[in-house]
Amino acid sequence: MAIDKIDARTKRISIIGSGNAGMTAAYHFSKHGSDVCLYDAQGFHEHLDHVRLRGGIRALEEFEGDKLLFGGFEPIQLVTSSIEEAVNFADVLLMPVPSYAQEILFESMIPYLKHGQIIALLPGNYGSLVLNQLLIKRGYQHLELTFVDAISIPWACRIVGDAEIAILGIKQFLPVAVFPNDKGHATIDLLQPFFPIPLRLLENVIVAGLGNINFGAHPVYTILNMGILENFDGKFSFYHDCCSEATASVAEVLDQERLAVGRALGFRLPSDLDAMNALYGKNESNIVDFNRNSDTHKKIRSAPSSPTHRYISEDVPFLLVPCLEFARLGGIETPILEALTNLAGVFNHINYVQEGRTLQSMGLETMKIDEIVRFVS
């Protein structure tokens, strides 16, 4: 089945994963008019059990004194721990899961996938390239699949109770890229009716990976504040309390390194500040003011309490390491990027440069820069 044969009017979608983003996606896509299947594996069925018991998911209208978005209750058509059932439910499969779960979940999906299905990764973090390699290694290269890498998820959200979520904020739009690249516009046209915000098509999946807005803030503020975060069990407002003039200076230098890597690949990327202002409808002149004044980020009153938090365990190996790989390929000096990656590795006793998302895992290890760009374009 070709992508243009998928009937968007049926609006059936399978959500693979029931964490914060998965639960919110199931609720909001249902509220937006889709028939939703919510899946998670047998060992991660706690949230599914609550959804079954409650008959659906509730989004709170207020939490801890904050007014929330899109409050209400939505039934979920199918709740399952059968990956075969989830894959067969819809031709659009959404994976709003941490990057370290992408390959594990996709491996279980492969035997049941069909020609023409769309696999949307939120966030992508170069996942489309890795999953495409996995498809080839498992001997399923004959399957015509389309991968979508988003730079992030649409929401700032949390699970706050049994089958209860809090939607703290939502982006103005969601930048995404498609692999293979020639299916970009057709894929976006098909996906847009599912999404509650506009999708904006990026040049390719490498631009999407380099454009993930978690690249700077999450690792920088977590690593530089780790002592106090551990000692006080993360009882902080992450964006307000962990961003200061000094930590923002480090984030800004790291951002310049990221932009230089983008230029070496031939891409013009927006600065972190410009991207954040655009995504959240702000016009702040510096990172500190953005973190102080963003209505969405002010509602986030918790912070990581250990270096195993995903702000390090996901964002370092799946965002910083690929950028470092591209930097070395292009001969770009990135001392702050290297320092943060090494510090994170010391924290968690992991060699992230070896264990992260490398050129080899993306299937790019034998290519020069111009060959990589042609491959994803």
Secondary structure in CASP SS format (residue, H / E / C, confidence):
PFRMAT SS
TARGET T0000
AUTHOR 0000-0000-0000
METHOD secondary structure of the structure
MODEL  1
M C 1.00
A C 1.00
I H 1.00
D H 1.00
K H 1.00
I C 1.00
D C 1.00
A H 1.00
R H 1.00
T H 1.00
K C 1.00
R E 1.00
I E 1.00
S E 1.00
I E 1.00
I E 1.00
G C 1.00
S C 1.00
G C 1.00
N H 1.00
A H 1.00
G H 1.00
M H 1.00
T H 1.00
A H 1.00
A H 1.00
Y H 1.00
H H 1.00
F H 1.00
S H 1.00
K H 1.00
H C 1.00
G C 1.00
S C 1.00
D E 1.00
V E 1.00
C E 1.00
L E 1.00
Y E 1.00
D C 1.00
A C 1.00
Q H 1.00
G H 1.00
F H 1.00
H C 1.00
E H 1.00
H H 1.00
L H 1.00
D H 1.00
H H 1.00
V H 1.00
R H 1.00
L H 1.00
R H 1.00
G C 1.00
G C 1.00
I E 1.00
R E 1.00
A E 1.00
L C 1.00
E C 1.00
E E 1.00
F E 1.00
E C 1.00
G C 1.00
D E 1.00
K E 1.00
L C 1.00
L C 1.00
F C 1.00
G C 1.00
G E 1.00
F E 1.00
E E 1.00
P C 1.00
I C 1.00
Q C 1.00
L E 1.00
V E 1.00
T E 1.00
S C 1.00
S C 1.00
I H 1.00
E H 1.00
E H 1.00
A H 1.00
V H 1.00
N H 1.00
F H 1.00
A C 1.00
D C 1.00
V E 1.00
L E 1.00
L E 1.00
M E 1.00
P C 1.00
V C 1.00
P C 1.00
S H 1.00
Y H 1.00
A H 1.00
Q H 1.00
E H 1.00
I H 1.00
L H 1.00
F H 1.00
E H 1.00
S H 1.00
M H 1.00
I H 1.00
P H 1.00
Y H 1.00
L C 1.00
K C 1.00
H C 1.00
G C 1.00
Q C 1.00
I E 1.00
I E 1.00
A E 1.00
L E 1.00
L C 1.00
P C 1.00
G C 1.00
N C 1.00
Y C 1.00
G H 1.00
S H 1.00
L H 1.00
V H 1.00
L H 1.00
N H 1.00
Q H 1.00
L H 1.00
L H 1.00
I H 1.00
K H 1.00
R C 1.00
G C 1.00
Y C 1.00
Q C 1.00
H C 1.00
L C 1.00
E C 1.00
L C 1.00
T E 1.00
F E 1.00
V E 1.00
D E 1.00
A E 1.00
I C 1.00
S C 1.00
I C 1.00
P C 1.00
W E 1.00
A E 1.00
C E 1.00
R E 1.00
I E 1.00
V E 1.00
G E 1.00
D C 1.00
A C 1.00
E E 1.00
I E 1.00
A E 1.00
I E 1.00
L E 1.00
G E 1.00
I E 1.00
K C 1.00
Q C 1.00
F C 1.00
L E 1.00
P E 1.00
V E 1.00
A E 1.00
V E 1.00
F E 1.00
P C 1.00
N H 1.00
D H 1.00
K H 1.00
G H 1.00
H H 1.00
A H 1.00
T H 1.00
I H 1.00
D H 1.00
L H 1.00
L H 1.00
Q H 1.00
P H 1.00
F H 1.00
F C 1.00
P C 1.00
I C 1.00
P C 1.00
L E 1.00
R E 1.00
L E 1.00
L C 1.00
E C 1.00
N C 1.00
V H 1.00
I H 1.00
V H 1.00
A H 1.00
G H 1.00
L H 1.00
G C 1.00
N C 1.00
I C 1.00
N H 1.00
F H 1.00
G H 1.00
A H 1.00
H H 1.00
P H 1.00
V H 1.00
Y H 1.00
T H 1.00
I H 1.00
L H 1.00
N C 1.00
M H 1.00
G H 1.00
I H 1.00
L H 1.00
E H 1.00
N H 1.00
F C 1.00
D C 1.00
G C 1.00
K C 1.00
F C 1.00
S C 1.00
F H 1.00
Y H 1.00
H H 1.00
D H 1.00
C C 1.00
C C 1.00
S C 1.00
E H 1.00
A H 1.00
T H 1.00
A H 1.00
S H 1.00
V H 1.00
A H 1.00
E H 1.00
V H 1.00
L H 1.00
D H 1.00
Q H 1.00
E H 1.00
R H 1.00
L H 1.00
A H 1.00
V H 1.00
G H 1.00
R H 1.00
A H 1.00
L C 1.00
G C 1.00
F C 1.00
R C 1.00
L C 1.00
P C 1.00
S C 1.00
D H 1.00
L H 1.00
D H 1.00
A H 1.00
M H 1.00
N H 1.00
A H 1.00
L H 1.00
Y H 1.00
G C 1.00
K C 1.00
N C 1.00
E C 1.00
S C 1.00
N C 1.00
I H 1.00
V H 1.00
D H 1.00
F H 1.00
N H 1.00
R H 1.00
N H 1.00
S C 1.00
D H 1.00
T H 1.00
H H 1.00
K H 1.00
K C 1.00
I C 1.00
R C 1.00
S C 1.00
A C 1.00
P C 1.00
S C 1.00
S C 1.00
P C 1.00
T C 1.00
H C 1.00
R H 1.00
Y H 1.00
I H 1.00
S H 1.00
E C 1.00
D H 1.00
V H 1.00
P H 1.00
F H 1.00
L H 1.00
L H 1.00
V H 1.00
P H 1.00
C H 1.00
L H 1.00
E H 1.00
F H 1.00
A H 1.00
R H 1.00
L H 1.00
G H 1.00
G C 1.00
I C 1.00
E C 1.00
T C 1.00
P H 1.00
I H 1.00
L H 1.00
E H 1.00
A H 1.00
L H 1.00
T H 1.00
N H 1.00
L H 1.00
A H 1.00
G H 1.00
V H 1.00
F H 1.00
N H 1.00
H C 1.00
I C 1.00
N C 1.00
Y H 1.00
V H 1.00
Q H 1.00
E H 1.00
G C 1.00
R C 1.00
T C 1.00
L C 1.00
Q C 1.00
S C 1.00
M C 1.00
G C 1.00
L C 1.00
E C 1.00
T C 1.00
M C 1.00
K C 1.00
I H 1.00
D H 1.00
E H 1.00
I H 1.00
V H 1.00
R H 1.00
F H 1.00
V H 1.00
S C 1.00
END
